[in-house]
Amino acid sequence: MEWQAPAVVLGTRPFGESGLLVSLLTEAHGRHAGLAKGGSSRAQAPVWQGGNLVEARWVGRLADQLGAISAEMVHPAAALAMEDPLALALLSAACALAETALPERQAHPRVFHGLVSLLARLPGGARALIPDYVRWEALLLEEIGYGMDLTACALTGVAEDLAWVSPRTGRAVAAAAGEPWRDRLLPLPAFLLAEDRAGANDPSGPADWLAGMRLTGHFLGRDAYGNQNKALPNGRMMLLDRIAGLAADSVRGIDA
């Protein structure tokens, strides 16, 4: 058995003296692991940095075996993000979520293509990508069965002026209808609405990004990870802290 495909390196663990257990995300094979013999060598180590886009080849005697994996670099996202703390945090968070939230060997092509799009655009600046990153988290939730329903108000059925999300059901709530319970609801930033909704394409800022991260983080923590008795990965928490810092700077009038 063997396959060859573009893949995103999600993470690695040492194996033996010089090998690496590599976790990849592919379009057709989902999250897939393999053993890279000599993967920690000076020649190979740069290829296996988390976030890199590679052309991977997996070979195994049986389909359910660990198998051997090799790769050639396509896009060195890890190296390109190294000088930008926010870009590195975004890269680390995305890889950590894909590695720990997605089921093994189940194809999620939309998650894969969304991640590749983020990686390709990261050198242009991480701040501009934060809304797309939060949308990618919402997509990941949807793909693994915990998606939010942001199409209409859960209380009135109207599709306009959606401003909140129920932390219990994941359904949207309109601003006026949710006002009496606003302290119990999660703010819904407009950039998470469908593109044809009013305000969805308006410019967003750090406060909106932080609200989006807290919103997706609630359902990731409660459902995707809580149901497995796991905590959200550290990489994701570090990105949340950086965005919280951007929001605080914005309130103080500091342009980071």
N, C-alpha and C positions, 0 to 999 in steps of 0.2 A: 504494500500500500504506500502511496506517496501523493503529495500534492505540492504545487508551487503557486504562490499568490502574494500580492502586496499585503503587508501587515504592519501594524503599529506595535512596537515593543512596549509592553506594559510594566514589566518588572523582571528581575532576575534574583536567583539565590545561588550561592556557591554549591558546587557538587564535586567532591573529590579534590584532587590537587589543583586542577586547572579548568575543570568543567563548570558550566552554568546551567541551572534549570531556568529556562526562559519561558515567560508567559507572553503570548502575542494575541492581538485582536485582528481577525481577518473578516472579510465580507461574507464568505460562504461557509467558513468553518468555525466562526464565532471565536470565543476565547479558547485558545489552544496552547498547550504546553509542549515543550520538547527539550531534549538535552543537547546543548551546544558543546561539543568536545573541544577543549582548548579555548572556551569562550572568554576566560579571564586573561588570556594572553595579551601582550601589548598590541598585537596585530588585530585581534578580534574585539577587545573590550570596547573601543569607541562605537562599534556597530550596535552593541547591545545596551546602549544607554536608553533609559525610559523615555518614551516620546518619539524616538526615531521612527521614520517610515522606511521600511526595508522591503526587499523582494526576498521572501522566505521560501525555503524548500524543506518539507518535512518528509521523513521516510521511516516507516515502521513495518515490521513483519505482519502485524495485525492492526486493525483500525483502532482498537482500544488500548494499544500499548502507548507508553510514553513517547517512544520514537526519537530519532536523531534529527536535529534541525541545524540548518546553515542559512546564511543570509548575506546579501549585498546591500550596501547603503543606497537609499534613494533620496532621502531628505534628512539631514542631520539636525532635527529640531532641538534636541537636547543641547548641542553646542551653541546653536543660535540664540537660545534662551538664557544661556549661562550668565550673561552680563546684566540681565534685567530681572530683579527679584520678583516683580509681579508676574512677568511671563513665566518664570521658573515655577512659581507657586501655582499658576493656572495649569501648566503642563503636568506638574506632579499630582494635582488634585484630579484632573481628568483621568490620568493613567491609573491612579489608585482606585477611583470609583469603578472604572471599567473592569479592573482586575478582581475586585472583591464583591461587586454587586451583580455582575452578569454570570449566568450559569455557564458551566464549561461545555464547549463544543455545541452550542446552540447558536445558529446564525441570527444576528441582529444587524442587517445591512444598513439600516438608517442610523443606528448608533455609530457604526464603523465610519460611514461617509461623513457624518457630522463631526466626528473626532478628527478625521483627516483634514476636513475643511478648516477646523480651528488651528491645527498644526501648521498648515500651509500659510495661514495669514498671520501667525504669531510674530514673525519678524517685523511686521508693519506696526506693531504696538499693541500691548496687552490690554490697555484701558478700553480701547474701542471694541475689543472682543468680549468683554465681560457680559453684556446682554446676551450675546450668542452662546456663551458658555452656560449661562443659567438656563437658556432655552434647551440646550443639549442635556442638562440634568433633568429637566422636565420630560424630555423625550425618552431618556433612559428609564425614568419612572414608568412612563407609559408602556415601554417595550417589555418591562418585567412584570407588568400587571398591576401597577399601583398609580396609574395616571390620574391627574386631576381633571375635573369637568369644569372648564372655564367658558362654556358656551352660553349659559343663561343663569339667571338668578335662581337659586334653590328655593327661595321663599315666594317669589312672585312670577317667575317664568320669563321675565323681561330679559332682553339681551343687551340692553344699553346700561351705561354707567356702572359697570361692574367694578367693585372697589375692594372686595374682601374675599377670603376663602375660609370655609369652615374647616377647622383643624381636625374635626371628627370625620367628615364625609369627603373632604377634598373638593366640594362643589363651590362655585362662585356665588357671591351674594352682592346685590346692588347696594350702592352707597346709602340711599335713604332707608331701604328695608333693613340693612344691617346696623344702622346707627345705634339702636338701643342695646346692641350686643357687641359694640365695636371693641370693647376690652377683651372679649373672648375670641375674636376673629383675627385672622392673619391678613395683613395688608397685601393687596394684589397689585403689583406694578403694571402699568399699562403695556409695557413691552412684552409681557407674557401672553397678551391676548392675540387672537388670530389677526393676521395682517390687514384684513378688511374691516376691523373694528376701529371705531373712533379713538384716536390717541395712540394706537399700537405702534405707529411709526414715528411718533414724536421723539425728539432727543430725550435721553434719560441721563441721570447723574448718579453719583455714588450712593445717595440715599435710596434710590430705586434699586440699584444693584444689590445693596445690602438687604432690602426687603425681599428681593427675589431669592437670594441665597438662603435667607431664613425660611422662606416658604418651601422651597424644594428640600432644604435640609430637614425640616420637620417631618416630611413624609419619607425621606430617605432613612432618617433615624428611627422613626416609628415602625415602618413597614419593611423596607428592603433590608435593613440591618437589625432592627429590633426583633423581627420574627426569627432571626438566626442567633439571637443573644450576642450580637456583635455591636461594637461602637463604630461610628463613622471613622474612616481612616484619617490618620494625622495629616496627610497631605491636604485633605479637604478642609480640615479645621484651620490649617495655616493660611489657606486662601481666604477663608471667611474672616480671619483676623486682619489680613491685609486690606480687604475691602471695607471692613469696619473702620480701619485707620483712614482710608480715603474719605469715608463719609464724615468722620470726625473732623478731618482737615477741611472739608468742604464747608462744614458748619462754622468753623473758625475763620473761613475766608482764605485758606491756604491753598494755592493752586499747585498740586503735586504733579 
